[in-house]
């Protein structure tokens, strides 16, 4: 039976959790939907990831208001994907921060990504009429920058390519907590359609080197405690490698994209088929891994048309 496209059939509302991951630090999670982080400083609040629409952003704001009445001053976007950034206007933050590379990707492929993701995630884009346009940063950085929320120090940095070429992480040293965006997932498939398989594990090791006591991942439950952190980093690396390695072998012998698909499923289905958005991600991941294994370093731009063509070829 033909599967519904991406997450088009997933219209059931998810249960929201708002979990404390450190003093004044929270993770907004929703059963595998995109997560948002909250960092409360002395005088104001920093949000990490905006959600897909102002409607969803207001759900985050409701949770923030349950723990603080301080104004939201900063919004950090770990990368350019539409489901992460298009709710930005709801927060009224005076600074919107992205890496230089992520900001460039907004200009290069932001509209195409919006059009593509709109069809992939119809539930997340309910209320899309409120989105004022592409979200662009007010502040960018190359390798690292530091923001002080009063006395609370927040380090924003790039640690390597992974989910995209422009991924940023946010480190709160006084609590040894990291917000990783989609570099780390927990019991949720990694979306690798714009990823860099060859770099991803090293970037995960760069995260592990901080020895975080907690992580707010891109999707899935908040990771509190060093054991949970290590488990999630290891499972993320396993997912990425289990996707890429069988596909690289197919490419090396001159095999087809469909053969790569079959090889990836044989490796990944037994381990990851119960992960959130697994079937959604799989065709995009296979297509990108097949390209990377053939030496295509820069991920090709996904468009709504390319999405459908690829889906029909693999998942149809």
Secondary structure, DSSP 8 states (H G I E B T S, - for coil): ----STTTT--S----EEEEEETTEEEEEETTEEEEEEEE-SSEEEEE---SSHHHHHHHHHHHHTT---EEEEEE-SS--HHHHTTGGGG--SEEEEEHHHHHHHHHHHHHHHHHHHHH-TTTTTTGGG--S----SEEESSEEEEEETTEEEEEE----SSSTT--EEEETTTTEEEEETTS-SSB----TT--HHHHHHHHHHHHTT--SEEEESBSS-EESHHHHHHHHHHHHHHHHHHHHHHHHHHHTT--HHHHHHHHHHHHHHHHTTSBTHHHHHHHHHHHHHHHHTT--S-----HHHHHHHHHHHT-
